[in-house]
Amino acid sequence: MKTRLFFPLALAALMAAPAASADDGGRQIAACLKESAHNAHVPAGVMLVLLYVEGGHPGQAVQNTNGTSDLGPMQVNTIHVPEIARHWHTTPSRAYAALRNNSCANLEAGGWILGQEMTKARGDLWQAVAGYHSHTPRFGTAYLKRFYEISQTLIRTSHQGDPA
């Protein structure tokens, strides 16, 4: 029962909150990412790399060749809108708007999708990451390669400031 009340209240709060600005130094995004990872029982570091790999922005809706769109920072595909709307206990149009325009709502949905993929993959994180992007093996494999390359770049970049 607690979970059923949480999501509608959280969605209402997320939709009312302004999208994160660069003024906060990314603290709001970091907090939303951490909370989403915690709620979905997925590693926050994996979510961070997914955020970089996806490369989306608030307000963004990228048209795909198959007629779907990818929304917001985590590029959540519109194929997921009906199930996210049910999960959030809201309408598909409100879920779509939140996914497109609200970074925290988008991160929450991205984490939830990754968590669903983890369940389908019986805990196999890499299969879940590939599944976040596509269930077509060749696309999933290419995505994992890109995920790995970006994670290595992020690790190298983070160590550049370390004292020797």
N, C-alpha and C positions, 0 to 999 in steps of 0.2 A: 504494500500500500504506500509506503514511504516513497518508493521509486516512481509510482504512478503520479504522485503529487509533485515530485521534484521536477520532472521534465517540462510540464506545462508552465510551472512557475519560472523555471530557468529560462525557457524560451521567451516568456514575456519580458523578463529582465534583460535578456540579451538583445531582444528587438528594440527595447526602449533605450538601451545604452548606445552612445555614439560609437561609430567605428573607431578603432584605435588610431591614434595619430602618431606621427614621428616624434612629437613633442615629449612623449613619455619615455623615450629611449627604448622602446620595444618591451617595456615592463608589462603592459597589459597583455600583449600577445604571448609573452613568456608565461604569464600566470594562467592564461586561458589554455595554452598548450599543455602545461603541467597538469591542470585540472582535468582536461579531456583525457590525457593519457592515464591518469589515475582512475577515472570513472570507467574507462574502457579496458583497464588491466593490460595496457600495452606500454612498451618502453617509451619514455618521453624523448629520448635521443633518436629513436626511429621516427617518431612523429616530426621532430625537427628536420631530419634529413628529407622526409617526405615533403615537408613544406618547401624546402629548397628545390627539390626535384620538380615539384608541380609548378612552382614559380608564379602562382596566380596573385591577384590583388583584389581587395574589396571592390565591389561593383562590377567585376569582370564576368562576362558570360561569353565563352569561346565556343563557337559553332563547330561541331564535328561533322565529318562526312556522312555519318550514319543518321543524322537528324537530331541527335542529342546535343546538349551543351555541357560544358564544364564550368562550374561556378566558383567564384571567390578564390581565396588564397590556397586552399587544398584542392582546387579544381574538382569539386564534387560533381560527378556526372548526374545529369537530370534523371537518368534511369532510376536513381535512388530516391528521388523526391517523394513518391508515394509511401515508401516504407519509412522514410524519415518523418514524414507528416504523421503517420500512425504512431511512431515511436514518441514523437513530441506531443501527441494528442492535439493536433492542429490541422488546418486545411493545407492542401498541397500548395496553394498560391502563397500562403503565409510562410510555409517552409521554404519555398523557392526564393522569396524575397529575403528571408533571413540568411539563407545559404549564399546568396549573391552579395548582399550588402553588409553583413555583420561578420567581422573576422572571428569573433569568439563562437558564434553559432556555427560557422563554417568549420572551425577547428573541432568543435564538439562532434559534429557530424562525421568529419574525417576520422577522428579517433574511434567513433562508434562503428564505422564501416570497417576499419582495420581490425577492431575487436571481433566483428562478425566473421571476417576472413580468417582470423586466428582460430575461431571455433570450427569453421569449415575445414581448415587445414590441420585440425587436431593438434594445435600448438606449434606447428612449424612456422616460425616467424618469417622465413624467406618466402615460403609459398604464400603466406598471407600478404606480404609486401607485393609480390607479383600479382596476386589476386586483387589488390587494391586498384591496380591499373587495368588489368585485363585477365580474363579467364582463358584467353587464347595463348597457348604455351610460347609461341615465338615472340609475341608482344611482351609477355610476362618476363621472359628471359632477357630481352633487350632492356626492359625497365630495370631489372635487377642489376644489370651491368652499369647502367646510368646511376642508379642508387649507390652502388659501390664506389664509382668514380667520384661522385659528389661527396660521399662520406669521407673519402680519403683526402680530398681537397679541404674539407672543413677541418679535419684533424691536423693537416699540415699548417693551415692558416692559424689554428688555435695555438700551435706550438711555436710560431714565429715570435711571439712576445715573451716566451718563457726564458728565464735566465739560464745561461749555459753552465 
